[in-house]
Amino acid sequence: MSKITTELLLERAVPRSTRLRKIETLNLSKLQLKTGDLDPRLFSRLRHLQKLDLSDNLLDRFPNSLTLPDLRVLNCNNNKLEDVTALKQFPLLEELTYENNVYLTLNDDYKVMFLLQNLRLLNGKDITKLANHVRRVNSHKLTSKVTAHWKKFFSDQLPEKYTAEQVKSIKKKFLKSVQTNVVYGPSSLSEFTRWRVKMIAEEFLANSLGLELNSDTEPEEKTDENEEESTESPREAAEDVAPVTVTPSKRKRNHSKSSPGNKRSKTQANTEEEAEVNPRKSSHVEDDPAPDKPRTSNQPAKEATPEQGAEGTQKNGEQFPKGQSNRRSSQMTGEQKSQEQDNSVVTLTPVKNSKRKEDVSAEPLHFLQCHSKGNSREDFKTQLWSCVFEPVLDSGARKDPIVSSSRTVATCGGESVCLIDCETGTVLKKYKVATEEFFSVAWTTLTMVISDSRKKAHNILAAAGRRGIVKLIHVAADFCYGEIKAHKKPIATVCFSPTQETHLFTASYDKRIALWDIGIPDCDYNFKASQLLVLETASIPLRIALVPTCPEQYLLAGCEDGCFAWNIKLDKGQKSRPFEAIFQFPGEEGLTTSHRVDGLAFLNDDVVVSKSSKPGCIYLWSWSKSFDAKGKGCQRTMSAVILAELEWSTTDMSYLTLSTCPAKEYVFCGDEKGSVWMYNLSTYTTGWGSPKGKRSERRISPTQILTWPELRVSGEQPPEILVNNVVADPAFTYLVVLTSVNITAIWKKS
């Protein structure tokens, strides 16, 4: 039953009234109202209502037919609003406030300025001048761009006599292409720009060509993730991404194996003290002063701010409404970036192939330079370290249908974390901390209570690096809601438990791996983080992996001085634990435990992939056959039961890590020449899993090696390219390659 009745409306009228049609001012604040409580039939009787206060309720949207023809002032502060387009039903609205609605962004401010032609005050600030700019100048510019895009790429595609199917097809292609390629204004307003471009494009098709107009501008049409992008619509270069041109006619001819003498220019850190400066990092680690015990904070650090100037002015000088809530001041900056690319398709020929019948066919889609320090196009020094694909939300939490979670990847390097749409190459969001250098990112999905009786799943991104601090980012809300002071030294890598959504492991240069419960933030983003466990390591942990068959009991770590295992079961009383096992591997002079393991991942429930106890080799070994769980005591030495060796580059360069795609049974590893080595192991895994499974006698050659195309940035080739990391999405549709020269390469499987 609705909370709102005729009696309640008459009682809450200011002053009290005896008839609904006489009410001019109505206060419905602090009633715990939800969207379903706003009955259009009842509200349609408020014909002369001019002022309405709905603050401090639980509204997530407005019904589309409230019918308040005379409404002039509306207060929606402190609700859960996710969309503002329904406000267009109040055309006479002059004053609007909706502060402390964490899901609303600057894009929504611009939408209401366009939709409400009489709006003068937004969140208490006069927006008359800016609103006129949005309605006139912005619309004129976008209309010109949309028209030009049609004439350049689509005008010749529609025949003089066309069928309904041809109209439908050309309209779908045009709407998708124009939303992807028309860019205008600050990148933080990319969602608003796409929204307006779609609206303008539909009006253009209806008015100029007589094609059917979809009058409903929201929600936006969902695009097909599997539909290939039109090759006839090259993207326009955006401000912050350097134009990286792929030259398909020339290729690097590094076909021969590299010699051990082919090293990077900087001396590799051999001693433990040097290693703590971090692999291939330019500056010395300066530990932040911190108390003995890790501390947590519910507020973003001061430096965790979007790229904007003071007083709400973006860097390009365009003025935004002031008086935003504190939460919205910490939004991640959307970076809608595009790349100028050649129209020709780059066909990649494998350098080396095994004798298998099937080879992987992949082509490069995008080369992005989006982690530059100070957005400098000359930055080829920023190292990119970690990337992970966003989990798919069953509830479909994302508002923007152009953005599909299955193709969205988070990358980190330097002072920034970026969210990239792999299909379009669009940098959807960018989060920066000027004094940080990010080394690792990880996703989890938290079920958060957004109203008294309503729960919703949201993806949370954890990012950590040189300062030893974990940043917690609610991506859908563009909000870094807190941080955990986890370690006094840099954090090398982080990962979430697959079974406990709030459990986060952090591996640090302080030779400790900590397990944290990050908690679940409430509707005001208050949360409480607690340390559950500390694992002591003999050397710096570089990579960590939870054992898939028992992720709540055992953890593996590849360290500077070996591969170790811990019992992490929380029902044991010991909070600080030494390692339980160290694994031996074949080395240059027999079995050894002392070697750097800079790559570690599970291929399936049992097979572990690790590198590198000796140059040119990646080992596959069995967890169940190697680890003797029945033995007693700790710090036992166990021999890794090797299943196979993968042939890889003979370089002795470290920190070129590997990854796996368990669903497709693939292993990926980059090398010192910009190439990606790919291994399809599906024909081997069945044999390895059998009780009588034997070791593969010969080294397994890569199924294919993707070589780095020749790139030109502003007419020049970038310096020597090292592939620090390469990750595929779970379905192996996209392959994201992170390099040592501040270039993110995205490949797509054909």
N, C-alpha and C positions, 0 to 999 in steps of 0.2 A: 504493500500500500504506500502511495506517495506521501512524503512528509508535508507537502504543500497542499493546503486546503483553502477554500474561500475564506473561512474564518481566520486562518493564519495571515493571509494577505491583508485582510481588513485591519487586523490587529497590528501588523508590522508597518502599516502605512504611516507616513509622516506628513501631517498629523493623521490620527486615526480616521478612518472613513467608514461610511455605511454602504457605499457602492463601489465596485471594482472600477467602473469606468471613470470615477472621479479622482482616483489615486494618481498623483503626479510624482511623488517621491516614495520609494519603497526600500526598506532595509531588511535584506535576507541574509545577513552575515552571520557566521558562527553557528550554523544550523546543521553542519555535517552533510550538506546537500551533495548528492551525486547527479550526474547528467540525467539519469532516468527520473529524477524528482521534478524536473522542469517540464510540466505538462503543457504542451502547446495549446490545447483546447482551453485550459484555464488562463494562460497568459494572453491569449487572443482577446480576452475581455478587458485587458488593461490598455485601452485605446489611447489614453492621454498620459501614460506614464513617461516621464522625462528623465528621472534619475533613478538608477537601480544599483544597489550595493550587494554584490554576491561574494564579497571577500571572505577569506578564512573558511572555505568549504573544501569539498573534494571533487570538484568538477574537472573532468579530463577533456571535455569538449562542449560545444553548444549544439542543441538541436537545431535543425535547419529551418524550422517553421515556428519560431516563437511569436512572430507577428506583433512587434512593438513599433508601430509606425512613427511614433513621436519621440523615441528615445534619444536623449542628447548626451547624458553622462552615464558611464558604466565603470564600476569598480570591480575587478576580478582578482585582486591581490591574494597571494597565498592560497592558490589552488594547485591542481595538477594538470593544467591545460597542456595539450600536445599539439593543438592546431588552432589557427585563428581565422581561417578562411570563412567560417560560418558567420563571422561578424559582419559580412557584407549585407546581411539582411537588415542591418540598422543604418540606412543611408544618411540619416540626419545626425549621426553620432559626432559630437564635437570634442568630448573629453573621454579618454580611455586610459585606465591604469591596469596593468597586470604584472606588477613586480612579484618576485619570488614564486614564479612558475618555472621550475628549473629546466623544463624541456623546451621552453621557448628561447629563441636566439635572435640575433640581429636580423636574420633573414625574415623572421616573423614580423619584426618592427616594420620592415620595408613592405611586406605584404599588406599590412593594415593601412599603411600610408597610401598605398595605391588603391586599395579597395574602398576606403572611406574618404570620399572627396571633400567632406566638410570637417575632417578631423583637424583640430588645432593644437591640442595638448595630448602628448603621449607620455605616460608615467611622470606627469607633472612638468614636462618641458615643452616649450613652444617649438613645434616642428613644422611650422607653416612654410618656411623657406625650403627646407629639405624635402618636404612632401611635394611641393611644386616641382622640384628638380626630378624627383622620382617619377611623377606622373607625366611630365613633359619631356625633359631632356633625356632621361633614361629610356623612356618608351620610344622616343624618336630614334635614338641611336640603335636600340635593339631591333626596331622595325626595319631600319636600313640594312642591318647585318643579316636579318632573316631573309629579306627580299634578295639581297646580293647572293646569299647562299643558294637560294632556289635557282636563280638565273645561272649561276656558275656550274652547279652540279646536277640539277634535276629538270630544268626547263625542257631539255631535249629528250627526256626519257618518257614523256607522256605523248602518245600519238594523237593525231587530230581526232580520230574516232577511237574511243576507248571504252572498255567494258567496265562493269562495276568491280570486278576482281582486280583489274589494272589500277583503278582509282584507289581501292583499298590498299593494295600493295605499295603504290607510290607514296600514299599518305603515311603509312607506317614507317617506311624507310626514311622519308623526309623528317618526320617528327623525331625519330631517334637520332638521325644525323645532326639536325640543327641544335638539339639540346646538348649534344656532345661537343660540338665544334664552335658554337657561337659563344665567345667569351667577352665580358665587358665589366669594368669596375673592379673593386678590390676582390681578391680571391675569397675572402671571408664571406662574401655574399653570393657564392656560387649556387647555392640552393635556390635563392630568390631569382637569380638570373635564369636558371633552367625553368623555373616555374613560369616566369614572364615570357620566356622564349617559346615555350609550348603554347601558351595562350595566344601570343602574337601569330605564331605559325598556323594555328587552327583558324584564326580570323582571316589570315592571308589566303589560305586555301578556300575558305568559304566565300570571301568577297571578290577575290580576283579570278578564281577558277571555277567557282560554283560547286566546289566539293563540300560534302556535308561537314558541318561544324559541330564538334562536340562541345556543347555549351557548358558542361560541368568541368571546371578547371581543376577540381580536386576530387578524389585523389588522382595523382598522375598515373598515366598508363604504364603498366608494368612491361618492361622490355624482356624479351627472351634472352636468357643468359647464353644459350647455345647459338644464337644467331650471329653470324660473323658481321663485323663492322664493314660498312661500305668503303671500298678502297678508293672511291671517287671523291671522298670528302676529307682531305688532309686537315689536320688540326692547326689552329693558330697558336703561335708560341705565346706562353704566358710570361709574366714578369720575372718570376724567380727561377725558372728552369732553363738552363742553358740549352740552346739548340744543338742536339747531338745528331749528326748526320751519319747514317750507315751507308758505306760505299760497298755495294755488293760485288763489284767487279774485281776488287782486290781483297786478298785474304792474308792473314798472317800465316807464314809457312813454317811454323814451329812444329813440324810433324815428327821430328826425331825426339827421342827422349832426352831430357835435360841431364846434364852431368851434375854431380854433387857440387862442383865448383860454381855453378850458376846460382848465386845467392842474392838476396836483397842487398841494397846499398848500405843499410844500417846494420851494425853488428848485432847479432842475436844475443839475447840475454842468456848467459850460461849459468851464472851463479844465482842462488836463491834471492839474494838482495836485488840483483838487477831484474830478475823476473817480476818482482813486486811492482816495478814501474809499469808493467803490463806489456804484453806482446805488441810490438810495433806501434807503441804510443809515443808521441813526440814530447810531451811534457811530463815533468816529474809529479808523482802522486803527492798531494798535500792532504793529509788527513784532517778532517774537520774536528775541531775541539768538541768532545762529547763526554757525557758522564759515563761511568763504568757500565751502567745498565742501559740497554737499548731503550729508546723512548719512542712513543708514538704521538702523532699530532693529527687532529681532526681538521686542521685548516691547511690549505695549500701554502707552500712557502712563498715568500714575497717575489722570488724570481720566477715563479711558475705562472707567467702571464702570457697572453697572446701577443702577437706582434702588432702593437699599436702604441700610439703616442699617448700623451696625457690628455685628460679632459675628454676622453671618448673619441679622439680624432685618429683615424687610421693613418698609416704611414704615407699613403698617397694624398693625404690632405683632405679627404672627404669627411664631412662632419656627420657624426652619429648622435642620436639622442643621448643626453646625459642622464644621470640618475638611475643607472641600471643597478640591479641588486649585486651584492658581493659575489654571489655564485656565478653570475653571468660575466663578471669581470675576469674570471679564470677560465673562460672558454678556450678550447683549442682552436687555433686559427685554421679555417678551411683553406686549403691551397689547391684551387682548381687549376691544375697545370696541364699543359699540353706540349707536344713535341712536334717540331717540323720534321717530317720524314719524307724520304723519297717515295714516289708512287710505286717504284719497282719492288717486287717481292724478293726478299733475300732467301735464296735456297741454300741450305747448309748441307754440305757433303761430309760424311763422317771421315775423320782422319784415319781411324782404325776401326775395323769391325771384326767381330768374331764370325765364324762361318754359319751363323744362324740365318734362317730364311727371312726372319722379320727384323727389321731395323726400326728404331723410333724415328719418326719424322717430326721435326719441330722447326719453328721459324721464330726469329726475334720480333716481338711486337713493339717494345718500347725500351728506350735507354734514358733514364731520368737522373738528373743531378739535383736532388731535392733536399739534401742534408748539408748544403753549403753553409759555412760559417758566415754570418752576416749576409746570406743570400748572394754571395760572390760567385760570379760565373767563372772566376779564375781559380776556384778552390778545387784542386785535385789531390789534396793531402788528407782530407777527412776520411777516416777508415769507417766502413760499414760492417757491422758485426753480426747482427741477429735479425731474423725475420720469422714470423709465424702467422699462419692463416687464421682469420677470425672464425670461431665456431658458428655453425648454422643455428639460428634460434627457431624453435618450433612455432613460437608465438608471433614471429615476424615483427620484432620490436622496431625495426628501422622504419622511419616515416618515408624516406626517399626511395621510391621503387626503382630508380635508376641504379641505386647502390645495392648490390647483392652480396650478402655476407659470405657466400661460398667463394667469391672471387676477390674478397678484400683481404689484404695482407698488411700487417704491421711491421715496419722496418725501423731499425735504430742505428745511429752512428753519430759521432760528434755531439752537438748540443741538442739534437732534436730526435723526435719520434714521429714517423709519418704513417698515415693510413692511405693505402693506394688501391684503386680499382684496377686489377690486372688487365681487364679487357680493354678499357678505354685509356689507361695510363694516367688517369686523373688522380692527383694527390688530394684526397678527400678532406683530410685534416692534418694539421701539423702542430705538434706540441713541443715547445722549446723551454729549456732552462739554461740560461747563459753561462752559468758556472759549472755545468755538468758535462760529462762525456758518457753517453749511454752505451752499455755493452750488451744488454740482454732485455728481451721482452717476453711476456707470457700471457695467455688468455685464460680466463675462467668465466663461468656463467653462474651468476648469483640470482636466486629467487628472492626478490625484494618486495616488501609490503608497500604498496603505493597508496592504499586507502585501508579503511578498517577491515574490509572483508575481501579485498582484492590483492592478489599477488601477481607479479609479472617477472619474467626472466629477462635479465639484462647482462650483456657481456661487459666484463671489467678487464682492463688491460693493466698489467703490472710492468713497470719499466725501472731498470736499475743500472748503476754504473760506477764511475770513479769515486763518487762521494759516499758510497756505502748506504745510500738512501733508496728505498723502494717507493716510487710514486704510484698511486692507485687512481686510475682514470676511468670515469664512467663515460664511455665513448658516445652513447646516444644523446647524452645531455651536454656534451662538449665540456666536461667538468672534471678537473683533477680534485677529487674530494678529500684526499688525505695523503699522508706519507708515513713510512715506518723507518726510523733510524735503526737499521738492521745490523750494520757492522761499522767499525772504525776505519776499515780499509776498503778498497774497491770490491764491488761485487762482480764476479766473472760471469755468472749465469744464474738464472732463476727458472723454476718450473712449478706448476701446480699439480697436485694429486689428481688423478683421473677419477677417484672415488669420493674424495672429500673436497667439495668445491671451495672451501675456505682455507685449505691447507696449502701453504706456499713454502717451497724450499729455496733458500738463498745460499749460494756457494761463494766464499769470499777469499781474498788474498790474505786474510788473517788466519788461514789454515783451519777454517771452521765451516761447516755446513749447518745452517740453522733451519728448523722447521717452525713456521709461524701459523697461527690461526688469525687470519685478517679480519674475521668477523663479517657480519652483514650490516651495511649501513641502514639506518632508519630513514624515514621520509625527509629528515633534515640533515642527512648525511653524517650523523653522529655514529661512530663505530669504535670498537675496542679491539685492538690487536694484542696478542699475547704470544710469547715464545714457549713452544712446547718441548723442544728438543735441541741439543747441540751435538753434532758429530765432529769429533776431533780427527783431523787428517795429518798425515806425516809431511805433506807438502801441499802446495797450492792446488785446489781443485779447479779444473778447467771445464769439464763437462759432467753432467749428472743425468741419470736415467733410473726411473723406477721399474722394477721387475714386473712385467705385465700380468703374470699369473698371481702375484702377491704384492701389489703396489703399496699395501699398508704394512708390509713386513720387511721388505728388503730394498735397499737403494745401492746402485752402482755409481762410482765416480771415477772418471779419468783425471789423473792428477799429473803434476810436473814430474813425479817420481814413481809412477806406477798406476795400477788399476786396483781399486779397493771396493769392498762391500761392507755394508752396515746392517744390523738389525734395527729397524726403526719402529717396531711395534710399541705402541704407547702404553700398553698395560704393564710394561716393565717399569719398575720404580726408578731406574737410573736415568736421570735427565741428560747428563753429559756422558757420551759413550765413545770409546775408541773403536777403530775399525775391527770387523770380525774376520775378514779374510783379505789377503793380497794375492793376486794372480800372477803366475809365471807364464812368460811367452818365449817362443824361440827368438834368440838374438843373434848377433854377429858371431858370438863365441859360445853357443849353447843356450840353455834356458836362463832367463833373467827376469827379475822383478823390478829392476831399477831402469825405468825408461819413461819418457814423457808420453802420455796418452792424451792427445789433443782432439780426438774424434771418438764419439761413443754414442751408439743408438741401438735399439732393438729392431730387427727386421720382422720378427713375429713374436709369439709368446715365449720362445726359447732361444732363438738365434741372436747373438750379440755381434754387432759390427764395431770394430775398434781399429784405430791407428794411433801411434806409429812406433813400434819397437825397433824397426829398422827401415831404411829408405826404400821407397818403391813398393810398399806392401801394406795392404789392408787385410786384417784377419776377420774371419767369421768363426765364432766358437759357440759351444752349447753351454748355456747357463746351468741347466739341470744336471748335465754330466760333469760339469766343472766344480760346482759348489756342493760340498758335502754338509748338508744341514744337520745331519745326525751327530757330527763331531762336537766335542765339548771344548770350551775355552775360546779365547779370542786371539786375534792377530795370527791366524794360521796361514801358512803358505799353501796355495793350491795351484795345480797346473791347469791352465786353460785347455780344454779339449778342442783342438782346432778342427774345424769342419772343412775349411777352404781358405785359400789366399786369393785376394783380388789383385790383379796387375794394375799398378798405378804409377804415377810419375816417380822418377828416381831422385827427385829433389829432396834435400834434407831440411828444407824450410818448414818451420813449424806453424801451428795455429791455422792451417787450412783445414777446416773441419768438414765432417761428412754429415749426411742425413739419410733417412730412409722413407720409403712410401710403403708401409706394410700392406695396404689393400692391393697394391699392384706388384708387390715383392721386388721393389727397386731399391738400389743404393745409388747415391749421388755423392760426388766429391769433386771440388774444383782443384785447379793446380796453379802453378806459378806463372803460367802463360795466358791466363784468362779462359782456359778451356774447362769444360764440364765433362767428367767421366761418368757414364751411366751404365749400370749393370742390371740386367733383367735376370733375376735368379729363380724364376718360377719353376724352371725345369729341374732345379737342384733341391728345393726345400722339402719336397716329399720324401726323397731319399734320406736326407739328413734327419728327418723326424722319425724314421723307422728304427726299431730297436737294434737292427744290424747295420744301421747306416754307417758308411765308411767315409773317411776323409777324401775329398777330391785331390787326386795326386798332383795334377797340374794347376798352375795358377789360372784363374778364370780371367779371360780377357774382357774388356768392356764391350758391352753390346754396341755402344756408340760413343764417340767423343764429339761434343759440340764445340767447335772452335770459335774463338772470339772474332767477330767481323771487324774489319778495319773501320774505325770511327774517326770522325773529324769534328772537333769542337771548336767553333769559330775559325775553321780552316786549318786547325792544327790537331795532330794526333796526341792523345793523352799519354802519359808516361807508362812505364811497365805496369801491367795489370795483374794483380794477384786476386784469386777468387777466395775470399775469406769464408764464405758460406753460400750454400745453394739449397733451396727448399722447394718441394713440390706441394701442391694442395692435395688433399686426401684422394681425389679422383685422378690425379696426375693430368690435369688439363693445363695448368700453368706451372712454369718453373721460374723461380725468382733467384737471381744471382746477385750477390753482394760483393763489391770489390774494394780494393785498397785505394782506389782513386776517386771515391765519391760518386760512383756511377752504379745505379741499380738497373740491372738488365732483366727484362721480363720476356720469357719465351713461351710460346703456346704450342701444344702438341697438335699436329695436324690431324 
